[in-house]
């Protein structure tokens, strides 16, 4: 069932990772800690730097905030 969800590229990446960790590196915990930390930083950046979607704000009746977000986007795009 899992192979039906994963693409062939995903399966190839997983296969290389398994081979790498079985033969070359025995420090899986360190790699997982680095990966988890980078993912947490990416999530934090996304939460802090990206504004709410103007479409979502309009659907919630927050028209003024949607206009402000669109103005911020226009300033960034010049």
C-alpha positions, 0 to 999 in steps of 0.5 A: 500500500505504501508503494502505491502512494510513493512515486518511483523517485521517492522510492529511489531516495528511500532506497539510497538512504537505507543503503547509506545508513546501513553501510556508511553512516551509523549516526541516524540520530544526528541526521534526524536531529538536523532534519527536524531542526531545519524543518522547525526553522522553516516552519517558524520562518513561514509563520512569521514572514508570510501573511495570511492569504487575502482570499482567506481574510476576505472569506472571514470578513476581514476586508481591511486586513486583506487590503493591507496584505495586498498593499504589502505584496504590491510593495514587495513586487514594486 
